[in-house]
Amino acid sequence: MAYSFTYDLTKLPREFFKELAKVVDKRDLHKKISGFLENSVRKFGVDKVLGIQLEDAISIVEDLVDLQIKNLVHEEDFKKAKEKILFVPHCCRKYMDWRCKAEFDPECSSFFCNHCSTDCFANHATELAEENGYKVFILPGGSCIKKIFERIKCDAVSGIACPEEIKLGIRVAESRGLAVKGIPLTKNGCSNTQFNLESLKEALT
C-alpha cells in the first residue's frame, strides 16, 4: 500500500469519472487540467465522500488522470503486442493465509492462482487474463517487477494496483520499451482490495 491513507472509490458517482474521461480524451488540455481537477474534486466533494483530506483527494484524482493519459498513449502499441503479462496484487486475494491455495514461486517472487475460491478477485483476474492469452503473476510487492522482467519475455504489461504504484511500474516498463496499461484498484489497503471486473475485462481484450 503506497498511499498513507485508505480509500474506496466505489462511493463516488460514475458521473465523476465520466467527466474526467472527457477531459483526458482531449489531449491538448494537459496544461489546464490541474485547475480543472481541483475544481472537480471540490464540486463532487470527493474528499468528504472518501473521508480523506482534500489534498489527498486531489492527489489520487491527479494520479488517476495521469494513468488514463498513459493508457491512451500506449493504446495502439498495447493492442499490437503479442506477448502480454498481467500483474495482480496479492492483497486482492480472498484469503491472505493458509486458506489461499495459490503457489509461491521464489524464482520470480510471485504467486500463481489455483482457483480455490470462486469469489476471489485474484482468481477472477487470473481467469480473465489467461482466457485472453496473458501470463499472470500475483505479486507480493512492486519490487518483484524487475525480477520478472529479467526472466519473462513480453511486449506489453498490464497491472492492477493503486494509481501511485501503477505510475512506478509504468516507469520500469517504459524503460524497457514495453507498452503498458494500468487498471486502478477501486478500494486499496493491505487486504481485501478490489478493482472493477468490467474495467479489467475491457482492458484485457
C-alpha positions in Angstrom: 0.0 0.0 0.0 1.9 3.1 -1.2 -0.5 5.8 0.0 -0.5 6.7 3.6 -4.4 6.7 3.6 -7.0 4.3 2.5 -9.8 4.9 0.0 -12.9 3.2 -1.5 -13.7 4.7 -4.9 -17.0 2.8 -5.2 -18.5 5.6 -3.1 -18.0 8.1 -5.9 -20.7 8.6 -8.6 -20.0 7.3 -12.1 -20.6 10.8 -13.4 -17.4 12.0 -11.7 -15.3 9.6 -13.7 -17.2 10.3 -16.9 -16.4 13.9 -16.6 -12.7 13.2 -16.0 -12.6 10.8 -19.0 -13.9 13.5 -21.3 -11.1 15.8 -20.3 -8.4 13.1 -20.6 -9.6 12.3 -24.1 -8.9 15.9 -25.2 -5.1 15.6 -25.1 -4.5 19.2 -25.8 -5.8 20.2 -22.3 -2.9 18.9 -20.3 -1.7 22.4 -19.2 -5.1 23.3 -17.9 -6.0 20.1 -16.3 -4.6 20.7 -12.8 -7.1 23.5 -12.0 -9.9 21.5 -13.5 -9.2 18.5 -11.3 -9.1 20.6 -8.1 -12.4 22.2 -9.1 -13.9 18.8 -9.9 -12.8 17.3 -6.5 -14.4 20.3 -4.7 -17.5 20.1 -6.9 -18.2 16.5 -6.2 -16.9 16.6 -2.6 -14.5 13.8 -3.3 -12.6 14.3 0.0 -15.8 14.2 2.0 -17.2 11.1 0.2 -14.0 9.2 0.6 -13.4 10.5 4.1 -9.8 11.8 3.3 -8.1 15.1 3.3 -8.7 17.5 0.3 -5.0 17.3 -0.7 -5.1 13.5 -0.7 -8.3 13.5 -2.8 -6.7 15.8 -5.3 -3.6 13.7 -5.3 -5.4 10.4 -6.1 -7.6 12.1 -8.8 -4.4 13.5 -10.4 -2.9 10.1 -10.4 -6.0 8.5 -11.9 -5.9 11.1 -14.8 -2.2 10.6 -15.3 -2.9 6.9 -15.6 -5.6 7.3 -18.2 -3.4 9.5 -20.2 -0.6 6.9 -20.1 -3.2 4.2 -21.2 -4.1 6.4 -24.2 -0.5 7.0 -25.2 0.2 3.2 -25.2 -3.1 2.1 -26.5 -2.1 1.2 -30.1 1.1 -0.5 -29.2 -0.6 -2.4 -26.5 -3.2 -3.8 -28.9 -0.5 -4.8 -31.4 1.6 -6.7 -28.7 1.7 -10.4 -28.9 3.3 -11.4 -25.6 1.4 -9.8 -22.7 1.6 -10.3 -18.9 -0.7 -9.2 -16.1 0.5 -8.2 -12.7 -2.1 -8.7 -9.9 -1.6 -7.5 -6.3 -1.7 -10.3 -3.8 -3.8 -8.1 -1.5 -6.9 -8.8 -3.6 -6.9 -12.5 -2.7 -9.9 -13.6 -0.7 -7.6 -15.1 1.9 -4.2 -13.9 3.0 -3.4 -17.1 5.0 -3.2 -20.8 4.5 -6.7 -20.9 3.1 -5.4 -19.4 -0.1 -4.1 -22.3 -2.2 -2.0 -20.2 -4.6 1.5 -21.5 -5.0 4.5 -19.2 -4.5 7.4 -19.4 -6.9 10.6 -18.0 -5.4 12.2 -17.8 -8.8 10.0 -14.9 -9.8 8.8 -14.0 -6.3 5.1 -14.4 -7.4 2.0 -16.4 -6.5 0.2 -18.5 -9.1 -3.5 -18.9 -8.6 -5.0 -22.4 -8.1 -8.6 -21.1 -8.4 -9.6 -22.2 -4.9 -12.3 -19.5 -4.3 -14.8 -18.5 -7.0 -15.4 -15.1 -5.3 -11.8 -14.2 -5.1 -10.6 -11.1 -7.1 -7.2 -12.7 -7.8 -9.0 -15.7 -9.2 -11.3 -13.6 -11.4 -8.3 -11.6 -12.8 -6.3 -14.8 -13.5 -9.2 -16.4 -15.3 -9.9 -13.3 -17.4 -6.3 -12.8 -18.3 -5.5 -16.4 -19.2 -8.5 -16.6 -21.4 -7.0 -13.7 -23.4 -3.5 -15.3 -23.6 -1.8 -13.4 -20.8 0.8 -14.8 -18.4 -0.4 -13.8 -14.8 1.8 -13.0 -11.8 0.3 -12.3 -8.4 2.8 -10.0 -6.7 3.5 -9.6 -3.0 5.1 -6.3 -3.8 6.2 -3.9 -6.6 9.9 -4.8 -6.1 9.2 -8.1 -7.8 8.5 -6.5 -11.2 12.1 -6.1 -12.3 12.9 -9.7 -11.3 10.0 -10.9 -13.5 11.1 -8.7 -16.5 14.6 -10.3 -16.2 13.1 -13.8 -16.6 10.0 -13.4 -18.8 9.9 -12.1 -22.3 6.9 -9.9 -23.2 5.9 -7.0 -25.4 3.3 -5.4 -23.1 2.4 -5.4 -19.5 -0.9 -4.6 -17.7 -1.1 -4.1 -14.0 -3.7 -3.8 -11.2 -2.7 -1.6 -8.3 -3.3 1.7 -6.6 -2.6 4.6 -9.1 0.6 5.7 -7.4 2.1 2.2 -7.6 1.0 1.8 -11.2 2.9 5.0 -12.0 6.1 3.5 -10.6 5.5 0.3 -12.5 4.9 2.2 -15.8 8.3 3.9 -15.4 10.0 0.5 -15.1 8.1 -0.9 -18.1 8.7 2.1 -20.3 12.4 2.0 -19.5 12.4 -1.5 -21.2 10.4 -0.2 -24.2 7.2 -2.1 -23.2 3.6 -1.0 -23.9 1.6 -0.6 -20.7 -1.9 -0.4 -19.4 -3.0 0.2 -15.8 -6.1 -0.8 -14.0 -6.6 1.1 -10.7 -7.8 -0.5 -7.5 -11.2 0.9 -6.6 -10.5 0.0 -2.9 -7.0 -0.1 -1.6 -5.4 -1.3 1.7 -3.3 -4.2 2.8 -6.0 -6.8 2.3 -9.4 -7.2 0.7 -8.6 -4.8 -2.1 -10.9 -4.5 -5.1 -11.0 -3.5 -8.7 -13.7 -3.2 -11.3 -14.0 -6.5 -13.2 -15.7 -4.9 -16.2 -12.9 -2.4 -16.5 -10.4 -5.3 -16.3 -12.2 -7.3 -18.9 -12.3 -4.2 -21.2 -8.6 -3.6 -20.7 -7.5 -7.1 -21.4 -9.4 -7.6 -24.7 
